[in-house]
């Protein structure tokens, strides 16, 4: 959805907020205030109304998607079929005996749910939600990297996970994208989360980004890495789709 440049009616603001939270699993009141050109008090009232209507979960400083709250309900997951298709594609990158680092998000969840029970591998994650899902697979070794749980992103943040990530070197890191753009690369909207994700990138020999196509060509304030540092980009699109033209020179498209 194009960011509006003029004031919107309340129902239009609500539609914009729901679209943002479906794409990113979370929204920040401060960012919504800037994008919609209204006060943070107005945004807080909007979020409260949407929470009362069951559209989201209101938290300090913003809101979370209802599809991203344990136990995660597939019926509430935005673009569920697209995310399942992405997860199915990404499975081919998981090799027996590999050491794998994964991020979080509803697309990552669909990947984890499709891991065959016959796979033996070691998974590292900074996400308690992903650790719980990985633990349902009998042959996986699951290592949860600790720290302070960030309620909006649902990953562990701070010095502890960054230090622990510096002590490992995995075969591949799989991350979801909050923003990805040919010019700006992979981006984030939260400073503390960005520092942990940068540490994840440094810990991996290869990097795979999984994202629905709606997030392509979007850019956020915190840069994680340039496009050339990404080895694989996995979307629900056919790799020959013209929407991927800006990415195909630097990345293997799946």
C-alpha positions as CSV (number, residue, x, y, z in Angstrom):
1,X,0.0,0.0,0.0
2,X,1.3,3.4,-0.9
3,X,2.1,5.6,2.0
4,X,-0.5,8.4,2.2
5,X,0.7,12.0,2.0
6,X,-2.5,13.6,3.3
7,X,-4.8,12.9,6.3
8,X,-7.0,9.9,6.2
9,X,-10.3,9.0,7.8
10,X,-10.3,6.6,10.7
11,X,-11.4,3.6,8.7
12,X,-8.6,4.3,6.1
13,X,-6.0,4.6,8.9
14,X,-7.3,1.3,10.3
15,X,-6.9,-0.4,6.9
16,X,-3.4,0.9,6.5
17,X,-2.4,-0.3,10.0
18,X,-3.8,-3.8,9.4
19,X,-1.9,-3.9,6.1
20,X,1.3,-3.0,7.8
21,X,0.9,-5.5,10.6
22,X,0.0,-8.3,8.1
23,X,3.2,-7.6,6.2
24,X,5.6,-7.1,9.2
25,X,3.9,-8.9,12.1
26,X,4.3,-5.8,14.2
27,X,3.9,-2.0,14.0
28,X,5.5,0.8,16.0
29,X,3.3,3.7,17.1
30,X,6.0,6.2,16.4
31,X,6.4,5.0,12.8
32,X,2.7,4.9,12.1
33,X,2.4,8.5,13.5
34,X,5.0,9.7,10.9
35,X,3.6,7.7,8.0
36,X,0.0,8.7,8.6
37,X,0.8,12.3,9.7
38,X,-1.2,12.1,12.9
39,X,-0.3,12.2,16.6
40,X,0.8,9.2,18.6
41,X,-2.3,9.6,20.8
42,X,-4.4,9.1,17.7
43,X,-2.4,6.0,16.8
44,X,-2.8,4.6,20.3
45,X,-6.5,5.1,20.1
46,X,-6.6,3.4,16.7
47,X,-4.6,0.4,18.0
48,X,-6.8,0.1,21.0
49,X,-9.9,0.0,18.8
50,X,-8.3,-2.6,16.5
51,X,-7.3,-4.6,19.5
52,X,-10.8,-4.5,20.9
53,X,-12.1,-5.7,17.5
54,X,-9.7,-8.7,17.6
55,X,-7.5,-7.4,14.7
56,X,-4.2,-7.2,16.6
57,X,-2.5,-7.4,20.0
58,X,-1.7,-4.1,21.5
59,X,1.7,-3.9,23.3
60,X,3.8,-1.1,24.7
61,X,4.9,1.1,21.8
62,X,2.9,-0.5,19.1
63,X,1.1,-3.8,18.3
64,X,1.6,-7.4,17.2
65,X,-0.2,-9.5,14.6
66,X,-2.6,-12.0,16.2
67,X,-1.1,-14.6,13.8
68,X,2.2,-14.2,15.7
69,X,1.2,-15.1,19.2
70,X,1.8,-18.4,20.8
71,X,0.1,-20.8,20.0
72,X,0.3,-19.6,16.5
73,X,-2.9,-20.3,14.6
74,X,-2.6,-21.0,10.8
75,X,-6.1,-19.7,10.1
76,X,-5.0,-16.2,11.2
77,X,-1.7,-16.1,9.2
78,X,-1.7,-13.5,6.5
79,X,-0.9,-14.9,3.0
80,X,-0.8,-18.4,4.5
81,X,-0.7,-20.3,1.2
82,X,2.1,-18.1,-0.2
83,X,4.1,-18.7,3.0
84,X,3.5,-22.4,2.8
85,X,4.8,-22.4,-0.8
86,X,7.9,-20.5,0.3
87,X,8.6,-22.9,3.2
88,X,8.3,-25.9,0.8
89,X,10.9,-24.3,-1.5
90,X,13.3,-23.5,1.4
91,X,13.4,-27.1,2.6
92,X,15.8,-27.9,-0.2
93,X,18.5,-25.8,1.5
94,X,18.4,-27.9,4.7
95,X,21.1,-30.6,4.4
96,X,21.4,-33.6,6.7
97,X,24.0,-33.0,9.4
98,X,24.0,-29.2,8.7
99,X,24.3,-26.5,11.3
100,X,21.5,-24.0,10.6
101,X,20.6,-20.6,12.1
102,X,17.1,-19.4,11.7
103,X,15.2,-16.2,12.5
104,X,11.6,-15.8,13.2
105,X,8.2,-14.9,11.7
106,X,5.2,-16.6,10.3
107,X,6.9,-17.4,7.0
108,X,9.8,-19.1,8.9
109,X,7.1,-21.0,10.9
110,X,5.7,-22.5,7.7
111,X,9.2,-23.6,6.8
112,X,9.8,-25.3,10.2
113,X,6.4,-27.0,10.1
114,X,7.4,-28.7,6.8
115,X,10.7,-30.0,7.9
116,X,10.6,-33.8,7.4
117,X,10.9,-35.9,10.5
118,X,13.7,-37.8,8.9
119,X,16.0,-34.8,8.9
120,X,19.0,-34.8,11.3
121,X,20.5,-31.4,11.8
122,X,21.4,-28.8,14.4
123,X,19.3,-25.6,14.6
124,X,20.3,-22.4,16.4
125,X,17.7,-19.7,16.9
126,X,17.2,-16.5,18.8
127,X,13.4,-17.1,18.8
128,X,11.7,-19.0,21.6
129,X,8.7,-19.6,19.4
130,X,10.8,-21.2,16.7
131,X,12.6,-23.3,19.3
132,X,9.3,-24.7,20.4
133,X,8.3,-25.5,16.9
134,X,11.6,-27.1,16.0
135,X,11.4,-29.2,19.1
136,X,8.5,-31.1,17.6
137,X,10.8,-32.7,15.1
138,X,12.4,-35.8,16.8
139,X,15.8,-35.8,15.1
140,X,16.7,-32.2,15.4
141,X,19.1,-30.7,17.9
142,X,17.7,-27.3,18.9
143,X,19.9,-24.7,20.6
144,X,18.1,-21.5,21.8
145,X,20.4,-18.5,22.0
146,X,19.4,-16.5,25.1
147,X,19.0,-12.9,26.0
148,X,16.2,-10.4,26.8
149,X,13.0,-11.2,24.9
150,X,11.9,-8.4,22.7
151,X,8.1,-8.5,22.9
152,X,7.5,-6.9,19.5
153,X,9.9,-9.0,17.4
154,X,9.7,-12.1,19.6
155,X,13.4,-12.7,19.5
156,X,16.1,-12.4,22.2
157,X,18.1,-9.2,22.0
158,X,21.0,-7.5,23.8
159,X,24.7,-8.3,24.4
160,X,24.2,-11.9,25.4
161,X,22.9,-13.2,22.0
162,X,25.3,-11.1,20.1
163,X,28.2,-12.6,22.1
164,X,26.9,-16.2,21.7
165,X,26.4,-15.7,18.0
166,X,30.1,-14.7,17.7
167,X,31.1,-18.1,19.0
168,X,29.4,-20.1,16.2
169,X,29.8,-20.6,12.4
170,X,26.8,-22.2,10.8
171,X,26.4,-23.6,7.2
172,X,23.5,-21.3,6.5
173,X,21.3,-18.6,8.1
174,X,17.7,-18.3,7.1
175,X,16.0,-15.0,7.8
176,X,12.7,-13.4,7.0
177,X,12.7,-9.9,5.5
178,X,11.1,-6.8,6.9
179,X,12.4,-4.8,4.0
180,X,14.4,-5.7,0.9
181,X,15.3,-3.5,-2.0
182,X,17.8,-3.8,-4.9
183,X,19.4,-0.5,-3.9
184,X,19.2,-0.5,-0.1
185,X,19.6,-4.3,0.5
186,X,18.2,-6.0,3.5
187,X,16.7,-3.6,6.1
188,X,15.0,-3.5,9.5
189,X,13.1,-1.0,11.5
190,X,14.3,-1.7,15.0
191,X,17.9,-0.8,16.2
192,X,18.2,-3.6,18.9
193,X,16.8,-6.2,16.6
194,X,19.0,-5.1,13.8
195,X,22.2,-5.6,15.9
196,X,21.2,-9.2,16.6
197,X,20.4,-9.9,13.0
198,X,23.8,-8.5,11.9
199,X,25.4,-10.8,14.4
200,X,23.4,-13.7,12.8
201,X,24.7,-12.8,9.3
202,X,28.3,-12.7,10.6
203,X,27.8,-16.2,12.0
204,X,26.9,-17.9,8.7
205,X,28.7,-19.1,5.6
206,X,25.6,-18.6,3.5
207,X,22.5,-16.4,3.8
208,X,19.0,-17.2,2.5
209,X,16.2,-14.7,2.8
210,X,12.6,-15.9,2.7
211,X,9.8,-13.4,2.1
212,X,6.4,-12.9,0.5
213,X,6.6,-10.9,-2.7
214,X,4.7,-8.0,-1.2
215,X,7.8,-7.1,0.8
216,X,10.0,-6.7,-2.3
217,X,11.2,-3.2,-3.1
218,X,10.5,-1.9,0.4
219,X,13.2,-0.2,2.5
220,X,13.4,0.5,6.2
221,X,15.9,2.7,8.2
222,X,18.3,0.1,9.6
223,X,20.6,-1.6,6.9
224,X,21.5,-5.2,7.6
225,X,23.5,-6.0,4.5
226,X,23.8,-5.2,0.8
227,X,22.1,-7.4,-1.7
228,X,25.4,-8.9,-2.8
229,X,25.8,-10.6,0.6
230,X,22.6,-12.6,0.1
231,X,23.1,-16.1,-1.5
232,X,19.4,-17.1,-1.9
233,X,16.1,-15.2,-2.2
234,X,13.0,-17.4,-1.7
235,X,9.5,-16.1,-2.5
236,X,6.3,-17.6,-3.7
237,X,7.0,-16.3,-7.2
238,X,8.3,-18.2,-10.2
239,X,12.1,-17.3,-10.4
240,X,11.4,-15.9,-13.9
241,X,8.8,-13.5,-12.7
242,X,9.7,-9.9,-13.8
243,X,9.1,-8.6,-10.2
244,X,12.4,-10.3,-9.4
245,X,14.4,-8.7,-12.2
246,X,16.1,-6.2,-9.8
247,X,17.5,-9.2,-7.7
248,X,18.5,-11.8,-10.2
249,X,22.0,-10.5,-10.9
250,X,23.2,-10.9,-7.4
251,X,21.2,-13.7,-5.9
252,X,20.1,-17.3,-6.6
253,X,16.3,-17.1,-6.9
254,X,14.2,-20.0,-5.7
